[in-house]
Amino acid sequence: MNDELLFEWFRQNEADILRYLPYFLSRDNELKTVADACSKEHEKIRLLIRDWFYQFFVDTATWGLKYWEEFLNITPQNGDNYTTRRNRIKILLNAHDVSTKNFMTNLINRFLNDNSGELIEHNESYYFDICFNNGSLFDWEGLKEAIKLYKPAHLGVKFFAMQNVQSSVFVYGLINIAQQIEVEAEKGYSIEPIDNIFTAFGLVNIASQMELNFDTSIGERNLSLDGKTIFYGIADDANTIEI
């Protein structure tokens, strides 16, 4: 029986003696009472064996972690939880592995709760980036210690906590300066009366002079404004418009 099957057996098989006896025997109250009492004692033994079995594996060990730490000469820190201590043990157990990109990525994800870790190499500049989702890191000191242990000594490292924002960004602004616009009309050019409403929304600090220059032979330069001119907001300085 392999380790996976053993774990499954320990999780699901609660001790029950009557399971191995003919069904009709469970209908005898005296026999059933004795069998239930024995089953409880067997269940205590099963749980004790399971607890010992779990200590042989770093991912399931609890009180047995101290023996792993003694073997690897690790001094546990006050307040360390099981996950932090297990990561520290596994890092030292893998100390002879080659620090490939794939290995380092897996190492980073040991300290994240969503496996979002990514390593980006900048070999020409002798450093690499470590990127992960903001809020997914649960052991900052452990990650730094692990990277320091495994990264090549000549390479630097930068850490980036990425924040994804799924929203629209709208940018509004104000016009500080509306500069002069000059339009030169050719000879014979005429301007029809302006009948439309002119509306300006927002804040205008400076509306500079606007000039329309015509050929001297165009004649009179009369312009009639039959529509309304409406300004919404505040106008600090609205200069003249000359035609």
Phi, psi and chi 1 to 4 in degrees:
 res  aa     phi    psi   chi1   chi2   chi3   chi4
   1 MET       -  124.8 -176.4  179.1  -66.7      -
   2 ASN   -79.9  175.4   58.2   33.8      -      -
   3 ASP   -62.0  -40.1  -64.2  -20.2      -      -
   4 GLU   -63.2  -41.2 -175.9  176.7   -9.6      -
   5 LEU   -67.6  -36.7  -69.3  177.0      -      -
   6 LEU   -63.3  -43.2  -80.8  173.2      -      -
   7 PHE   -60.5  -42.9  -84.0  107.5      -      -
   8 GLU   -65.3  -39.1 -170.6   65.3   22.9      -
   9 TRP   -64.8  -42.7 -176.0   85.0      -      -
  10 PHE   -66.3  -32.4  -82.5  127.1      -      -
  11 ARG   -74.9  -33.8  -78.9 -166.7  -67.0  -94.0
  12 GLN  -107.3  -24.1  -64.3 -176.4   -4.0      -
  13 ASN   -95.3   86.6  -70.5  -86.7      -      -
  14 GLU   -75.5  138.5 -176.6  177.0   -8.5      -
  15 ALA   -64.4  129.6      -      -      -      -
  16 ASP  -153.6  103.6 -176.6    6.6      -      -
  17 ILE   -62.7  -38.1  -69.5  178.2      -      -
  18 LEU   -61.9  -18.3  -70.0  173.8      -      -
  19 ARG   -62.8  -28.0 -179.5 -171.2  -55.1  155.0
  20 TYR   -98.6    4.1  -53.5  100.4      -      -
  21 LEU  -114.0  157.9  -61.9  175.1      -      -
  22 PRO   -56.4  144.7  -23.6   33.5      -      -
  23 TYR   -60.2  -37.8  173.8   73.0      -      -
  24 PHE   -64.2  -22.0   71.8   88.2      -      -
  25 LEU   -68.8  -28.9  -67.0  177.4      -      -
  26 SER   -70.3  -12.1   64.2      -      -      -
  27 ARG   -84.3   -8.4  -56.1  177.1   67.4  178.6
  28 ASP   -87.4  116.1 -177.9  -81.2      -      -
  29 ASN   -59.7  -41.6  -69.9  -27.5      -      -
  30 GLU   -66.1  -46.3 -176.4  175.8   -8.0      -
  31 LEU   -64.8  -39.2  179.7   59.9      -      -
  32 LYS   -65.8  -38.3 -174.7  177.4 -175.2  -55.5
  33 THR   -62.9  -44.9  -58.9      -      -      -
  34 VAL   -63.6  -43.6  173.8      -      -      -
  35 ALA   -64.5  -40.1      -      -      -      -
  36 ASP   -64.5  -39.6  -72.0  -17.0      -      -
  37 ALA   -64.4  -42.3      -      -      -      -
  38 CYS   -66.1  -36.9  -68.8      -      -      -
  39 SER   -62.5  -38.8  -65.8      -      -      -
  40 LYS   -62.8  -40.7  -69.5 -178.7  179.7  179.5
  41 GLU   -68.2  -40.9  -66.3  -57.9  -43.2      -
  42 HIS   -63.8  -35.5  -80.9  -84.3      -      -
  43 GLU   -65.7  -38.6  176.8   64.3   10.1      -
  44 LYS   -61.1  -42.5  -68.2  179.3 -178.7  178.8
  45 ILE   -66.2  -40.9  -63.8  173.4      -      -
  46 ARG   -60.9  -44.4 -173.7 -173.0   74.6   86.7
  47 LEU   -65.9  -36.3  -66.3  176.6      -      -
  48 LEU   -65.3  -44.2  179.9   61.8      -      -
  49 ILE   -64.1  -40.9  -64.9  173.5      -      -
  50 ARG   -62.6  -41.7 -175.2 -175.6   68.4  174.0
  51 ASP   -61.4  -43.9 -171.6   39.5      -      -
  52 TRP   -63.8  -41.7  -84.7   92.2      -      -
  53 PHE   -59.7  -41.4  175.0   75.7      -      -
  54 TYR   -63.4  -27.6  -77.7  172.6      -      -
  55 GLN   -71.5  -15.2  -52.1  -45.3  -50.4      -
  56 PHE   -81.4   -3.7  -70.9  100.4      -      -
  57 PHE  -126.6  129.8  -59.1   89.5      -      -
  58 VAL   -59.7  -39.5  177.0      -      -      -
  59 ASP   -68.6  -18.6  -73.0  -30.9      -      -
  60 THR  -119.0   -6.1   54.5      -      -      -
  61 ALA   -67.9  146.5      -      -      -      -
  62 THR  -126.2  -86.8   52.2      -      -      -
  63 TRP   -68.0  -19.4   53.3  -94.5      -      -
  64 GLY   -79.1   -5.6      -      -      -      -
  65 LEU   -62.2  -30.2  -71.5  174.5      -      -
  66 LYS   -64.0  -29.9   68.1  175.9 -177.7  178.5
  67 TYR   -74.1  -36.2  -61.0  107.5      -      -
  68 TRP   -63.1  -42.3  -71.2   94.0      -      -
  69 GLU   -67.1  -37.0  -69.7  166.9  -20.6      -
  70 GLU   -65.7  -39.8  -71.4  176.3    0.6      -
  71 PHE   -63.9  -36.2  173.8   72.6      -      -
  72 LEU   -97.9    5.6  -64.6  169.9      -      -
  73 ASN    57.9   47.4 -164.4   27.7      -      -
  74 ILE  -103.6  133.7  -63.0  174.3      -      -
  75 THR  -100.3  110.9  -57.9      -      -      -
  76 PRO   -66.0  146.9   24.4  -32.8      -      -
  77 GLN   -94.0  148.7  -54.8  -64.0  -37.5      -
  78 ASN   -63.1  132.5  -67.3  -28.9      -      -
  79 GLY    89.4   -3.5      -      -      -      -
  80 ASP   -66.1  133.5  -76.8   -9.4      -      -
  81 ASN   -90.1  177.7   55.2   30.2      -      -
  82 TYR   -61.1  -39.8  -72.4  145.2      -      -
  83 THR   -62.9  -43.8  -59.1      -      -      -
  84 THR   -63.9  -43.7  -59.3      -      -      -
  85 ARG   -67.2  -38.8  -65.3  170.6   67.0 -172.9
  86 ARG   -65.2  -41.7  -72.1  167.7 -177.4  158.7
  87 ASN   -60.4  -43.4  -85.3  -27.9      -      -
  88 ARG   -62.7  -40.7 -169.4 -179.6  -65.5  121.4
  89 ILE   -65.3  -47.7  -69.2  169.1      -      -
  90 LYS   -65.8  -32.2  -71.9 -171.3  -72.0 -174.1
  91 ILE   -61.9  -44.3  -73.3  170.3      -      -
  92 LEU   -73.5  -32.4  -70.1 -178.9      -      -
  93 LEU   -65.4  -27.7  -71.6  176.1      -      -
  94 ASN   -99.3   18.7  -65.7  -32.8      -      -
  95 ALA   -62.5  -18.8      -      -      -      -
  96 HIS   -97.9    3.1  -61.6  -68.7      -      -
  97 ASP   -72.0  152.4  -72.9   -7.6      -      -
  98 VAL   -77.4  135.9  179.0      -      -      -
  99 SER   -83.1   69.2  -62.3      -      -      -
 100 THR   -78.8  169.9   61.9      -      -      -
 101 LYS   -62.4  -40.8 -178.6  177.3 -179.5  179.7
 102 ASN   -65.4  -41.9 -175.8   58.2      -      -
 103 PHE   -64.0  -43.5  171.0   80.6      -      -
 104 MET   -66.1  -37.4  -65.3  -65.5  -70.8      -
 105 THR   -63.1  -44.7  -59.4      -      -      -
 106 ASN   -63.2  -35.7  -68.5  -27.0      -      -
 107 LEU   -64.0  -44.0  178.6   65.9      -      -
 108 ILE   -60.0  -43.7  -63.7  166.4      -      -
 109 ASN   -69.1  -13.8  -76.7  -42.4      -      -
 110 ARG   -66.3  -20.6  -72.0 -177.8 -179.4  176.5
 111 PHE  -106.9   11.4  -60.2   89.9      -      -
 112 LEU  -120.6  149.6  -52.5  175.7      -      -
 113 ASN   -96.0    4.4   54.7   30.1      -      -
 114 ASP  -135.1    9.6   62.1   -5.8      -      -
 115 ASN    53.4   37.3  -68.9  -34.4      -      -
 116 SER   -91.4    3.4   61.8      -      -      -
 117 GLY   -65.0  140.6      -      -      -      -
 118 GLU  -143.4  139.6 -178.3 -177.7    3.3      -
 119 LEU  -112.7  126.0 -172.6  145.6      -      -
 120 ILE  -115.9  120.1  -58.2  174.7      -      -
 121 GLU   -87.4  142.5  -64.2  177.2  -53.5      -
 122 HIS  -130.2   70.0  -58.9  -80.1      -      -
 123 ASN   -63.3  -33.3  -65.8  -32.0      -      -
 124 GLU   -67.4  -23.5   69.9  -75.4   -6.6      -
 125 SER  -108.2    3.7  -59.6      -      -      -
 126 TYR    62.6   46.9  -61.1  100.3      -      -
 127 TYR  -158.5  170.8   77.3   94.6      -      -
 128 PHE  -143.0  155.9   58.6   90.1      -      -
 129 ASP  -101.1  143.2  -63.2  -27.0      -      -
 130 ILE  -116.4  117.0  -67.1  177.3      -      -
 131 CYS  -117.2  142.6  -56.0      -      -      -
 132 PHE  -158.5  161.2   49.3   84.9      -      -
 133 ASN   -67.8  136.8  -71.7  -22.4      -      -
 134 ASN   -62.4  131.0 -171.4   29.0      -      -
 135 GLY    94.3   -6.3      -      -      -      -
 136 SER   -91.9  -15.1   63.6      -      -      -
 137 LEU   -82.6  126.5  178.2   63.8      -      -
 138 PHE  -112.6   -4.8   57.5   81.2      -      -
 139 ASP  -147.6   85.3 -175.3    5.9      -      -
 140 TRP   -65.6  -46.7  169.1 -123.0      -      -
 141 GLU   -64.5  -39.5  -66.0  -60.4  -32.9      -
 142 GLY   -63.8  -39.5      -      -      -      -
 143 LEU   -64.6  -45.8  175.1   60.8      -      -
 144 LYS   -61.3  -40.6  -69.4 -166.5  -62.0 -177.5
 145 GLU   -65.3  -40.8 -178.7 -179.9  -13.6      -
 146 ALA   -66.8  -43.4      -      -      -      -
 147 ILE   -64.4  -40.4  -63.9  -58.8      -      -
 148 LYS   -62.7  -35.7 -179.0  179.2  179.1 -179.5
 149 LEU   -70.7  -39.1  176.2   63.8      -      -
 150 TYR  -101.5  -24.0  -79.2  100.7      -      -
 151 LYS   -72.1  147.9   78.1  174.8 -175.3   65.7
 152 PRO   -59.3  141.3  -25.0   34.8      -      -
 153 ALA   -63.7  -25.2      -      -      -      -
 154 HIS   -87.9   -1.0   67.9  -72.1      -      -
 155 LEU  -104.5  138.1  -65.7 -178.4      -      -
 156 GLY   -89.5  173.3      -      -      -      -
 157 VAL  -145.8  141.6   57.9      -      -      -
 158 LYS  -123.5  140.5  -66.7 -178.1  179.6  179.8
 159 PHE  -108.9  135.7  -62.8   88.4      -      -
 160 PHE  -131.8  122.4  -65.6   91.8      -      -
 161 ALA   -98.0  110.9      -      -      -      -
 162 MET   -87.3  136.3  -45.9  -60.8  -67.1      -
 163 GLN  -117.5  117.8 -178.4   70.0   46.7      -
 164 ASN   -91.4  124.3  -65.1  -37.9      -      -
 165 VAL  -114.6  111.6  178.8      -      -      -
 166 GLN  -101.0   83.1  -63.4 -179.6   -6.9      -
 167 SER  -158.9  164.3   61.6      -      -      -
 168 SER   -90.7  143.0  -60.8      -      -      -
 169 VAL  -114.8  120.5  178.8      -      -      -
 170 PHE  -111.8  132.8  -60.8   92.6      -      -
 171 VAL  -117.3  123.6  179.2      -      -      -
 172 TYR  -113.7  149.7  -62.9   90.5      -      -
 173 GLY  -142.3  178.1      -      -      -      -
 174 LEU  -119.0  149.9  -59.1  175.9      -      -
 175 ILE   -92.8  114.6  -60.5  175.5      -      -
 176 ASN   -85.7  -38.7  -67.5  -35.0      -      -
 177 ILE  -136.3  122.3  -60.0  176.8      -      -
 178 ALA  -106.3  103.0      -      -      -      -
 179 GLN   -76.1  165.8  -64.5 -178.2   -6.8      -
 180 GLN   -63.9  136.5  175.8  175.6  -44.2      -
 181 ILE  -118.9  127.8  -61.3  176.2      -      -
 182 GLU  -117.3  129.4  -63.0 -178.1   -0.7      -
 183 VAL  -120.3  120.6  178.7      -      -      -
 184 GLU   -99.2  118.7  -63.3 -177.0   -0.5      -
 185 ALA   -95.5  146.0      -      -      -      -
 186 GLU   -77.4  171.1  -63.8 -179.3   -4.5      -
 187 LYS   -62.8  135.8 -178.0  177.1 -180.0 -179.5
 188 GLY    88.6    3.7      -      -      -      -
 189 TYR   -78.5  136.4 -175.8   84.7      -      -
 190 SER  -128.8  155.0   61.9      -      -      -
 191 ILE  -116.7  126.2  -61.2  177.4      -      -
 192 GLU   -75.9  151.2  -63.7  -63.7  -27.6      -
 193 PRO   -58.3  143.3  -22.6   32.5      -      -
 194 ILE   -89.3  113.2  -61.0  175.7      -      -
 195 ASP  -104.9   -9.0  -62.3  -34.1      -      -
 196 ASN   -85.5  159.6  -63.8  -35.4      -      -
 197 ILE   -81.9  131.1  -62.6  175.7      -      -
 198 PHE  -101.1  119.6  174.5   72.2      -      -
 199 THR  -124.0  133.1  -53.9      -      -      -
 200 ALA  -123.9  119.3      -      -      -      -
 201 PHE  -100.4  146.0  -65.9   92.7      -      -
 202 GLY   103.5 -157.8      -      -      -      -
 203 LEU  -115.9  125.1  179.4   63.6      -      -
 204 VAL  -116.2  114.2  179.9      -      -      -
 205 ASN   -81.2  -45.7  -69.9  -27.7      -      -
 206 ILE  -138.1  119.9  -60.6  176.6      -      -
 207 ALA  -113.0   99.4      -      -      -      -
 208 SER   -74.3  172.5  -60.7      -      -      -
 209 GLN   -62.6  137.6  177.9  177.1  -18.5      -
 210 MET  -116.1  127.9 -179.4 -177.1  -65.9      -
 211 GLU  -123.0  140.4  -63.5 -179.5   -1.7      -
 212 LEU  -118.0  111.2  -61.6  176.9      -      -
 213 ASN   -96.1  134.6  -62.6  -35.1      -      -
 214 PHE  -120.8  162.2  -58.3   91.5      -      -
 215 ASP   -63.9  144.6 -170.5  -87.9      -      -
 216 THR   -64.1  -20.2   55.4      -      -      -
 217 SER   -89.3    6.3   62.1      -      -      -
 218 ILE   -70.3  -20.2 -165.0  171.6      -      -
 219 GLY    99.2 -150.1      -      -      -      -
 220 GLU   -66.7  149.3  -64.7 -177.5   -0.7      -
 221 ARG  -117.5   62.2  -56.3  177.8 -175.1  176.5
 222 ASN   -97.5  135.0  -63.2  -35.2      -      -
 223 LEU  -129.5  123.8  177.4   64.5      -      -
 224 SER  -104.1  131.1   61.7      -      -      -
 225 LEU  -107.1  101.6  -63.4  174.8      -      -
 226 ASP   -89.8  -13.9  -63.0  -27.8      -      -
 227 GLY   -92.1 -173.0      -      -      -      -
 228 LYS  -102.4  146.6  -64.0  179.9  179.6 -179.7
 229 THR  -113.3  116.0  -57.9      -      -      -
 230 ILE  -122.1  129.9  -56.8  173.7      -      -
 231 PHE  -116.1  126.4  -74.4   86.8      -      -
 232 TYR  -102.8  134.8  -67.3   90.5      -      -
 233 GLY   104.8 -152.3      -      -      -      -
 234 ILE  -117.7  133.2  -59.7  173.7      -      -
 235 ALA  -116.4  111.4      -      -      -      -
 236 ASP   -72.0  -42.6  -68.3  -18.9      -      -
 237 ASP  -152.9  107.9 -175.7    8.4      -      -
 238 ALA  -115.5  103.1      -      -      -      -
 239 ASN   -76.7  177.1  -66.1  -28.9      -      -
 240 THR   -72.2  154.4   60.4      -      -      -
 241 ILE  -115.0  120.2  -61.5  176.5      -      -
 242 GLU  -113.5  141.1  -62.5 -178.4   -0.7      -
 243 ILE  -129.5      -  -63.4  177.9      -      -
